[in-house]
C-alpha cells in the first residue's frame, strides 16, 4: 500500500482582521503571499440600505490600511480583493462597528483639572 501525502497550499489572500477601532476610523490587516499582487482594493460600505461605497486602493506590498473619516456608532461591511493585472481574487469580507462618540463637557472637564 502506498500513501500519498499532499500539501494544501496557503490561499493567496487570507485572514482579514479588523483592529484599532475608534469612533471615526478602523484598521484592517490581511495575509498575502509576497509579490502576489499589484494592489489591493478595500471596499467600505455602511450597513444602511442605499449607502455609498468607498474604495481604497492599497499598494501590493502593504498588508494593512487605516480607514479614516467614518461615522461613529455605525456598522460597516469591509471587503478586500487582491488584484494582479486584470485578475481579482475572490473577496474576503468582514463587518465592524465604529465606536460611540461621547460629547465632552469642556466646562466640567476643565474644572476637574
GIWOKA-V360657 format. One record per residue. N is the residue number from 1. PHI is phi in degrees with one decimal (none if undefined). Layout:
# GIWOKA-V360657
{{N & PHI} {N & PHI}}
This chain:
# GIWOKA-V360657
{{1 & none} {2 & -109.6} {3 & -101.2} {4 & -106.7} {5 & -111.9} {6 & -134.2} {7 & -107.0} {8 & -81.6} {9 & -67.2} {10 & -65.3} {11 & -61.2} {12 & -61.8} {13 & -137.8} {14 & -156.8} {15 & 55.6} {16 & -75.4} {17 & -127.8} {18 & -100.6} {19 & -150.3} {20 & 49.0} {21 & -81.0} {22 & -121.4} {23 & -73.5} {24 & -135.7} {25 & -159.2} {26 & -154.9} {27 & -118.2} {28 & -123.5} {29 & -136.6} {30 & -156.4} {31 & -107.0} {32 & -156.0} {33 & -64.5} {34 & -59.5} {35 & 58.2} {36 & -84.9} {37 & -134.5} {38 & -74.4} {39 & -160.5} {40 & -120.1} {41 & -119.2} {42 & -111.1} {43 & -101.5} {44 & -122.0} {45 & -132.0} {46 & -63.8} {47 & -71.3} {48 & -70.4} {49 & -58.7} {50 & 82.2} {51 & -72.7} {52 & -81.2} {53 & -95.9} {54 & -111.5} {55 & -111.9} {56 & -119.8} {57 & -102.1} {58 & -124.3} {59 & -55.2} {60 & -65.0} {61 & -94.8} {62 & -88.0} {63 & -129.4} {64 & -158.4} {65 & -154.6} {66 & -99.4} {67 & -103.6} {68 & -94.4} {69 & 57.0} {70 & -99.3} {71 & -86.8} {72 & -68.8} {73 & 52.2} {74 & -125.9} {75 & -86.5} {76 & -124.4} {77 & -100.5} {78 & -119.5} {79 & -125.0} {80 & -119.7} {81 & -124.6} {82 & -95.7} {83 & -133.3} {84 & -140.0} {85 & 63.5} {86 & -99.6} {87 & -93.5} {88 & -124.3} {89 & -74.9} {90 & -60.5} {91 & -74.1} {92 & -107.6} {93 & -130.8} {94 & -146.4} {95 & -124.6} {96 & -151.5} {97 & -119.7} {98 & -69.9} {99 & -72.8} {100 & -81.8} {101 & -91.7} {102 & -101.8} {103 & -66.7} {104 & -107.8} {105 & -88.5} {106 & -60.9} {107 & -59.5} {108 & -67.7} {109 & -63.2} {110 & -66.2} {111 & -66.8} {112 & -76.8} {113 & -78.4}}
